Amino acid sequence: MIRAALFSLLCLPLCGALAAPAVAGEGLQGDWPMGTLAAPSGQSVQVQDLMIEENPHSGELQVVVRLLAPQIAGDGLSGAELRGDMDWACLTWGVPVAQAEAATPGWVVVEMMEAPVERGIATPEIRRYFESYRLEGPTCIWELF
């Protein structure tokens, strides 16, 4: 949890321009859950964006799952619960979106935010968490962000 918060505070002001989508695919629609869902922790989450983009550092394709999760604004979730929700989001949206693409992305980035924010814009007043996963078939393998 601290690592994600530090990324949000340190990297976003520096990396914001790098996070802009580089590949068409914003607003992907498909056969995956939409609307408000209960994550494993019990918090309510809603898909803000699903997109395919090119990683600015490696050039590899990645799925980006952006979730609105207002309950992360408080301190009610433990790090383990939040991480479990992020893992679940990778499996729930990241894997199906990746498998639906002709050029299958090898990575998933999950972003949870307490309020809607524009992708790549630093918003230190809004709590946001990020996790990165390498895909091996239908399996999300957590990678240090």
Secondary structure, DSSP 8 states (H G I E B T S, - for coil): -HHHHHHHHHHHHHHGGGGS--SS-TT---SS--SEEE-TTS-EEEEEEEEEEE-TTT--EEEEEEEE-GGGGSS-S-HHHHHHHHHHHIIIIIHHHHHHSSS--SEEEEEEESS---TT---TTS-EEEEEEEEETTEEEEE--
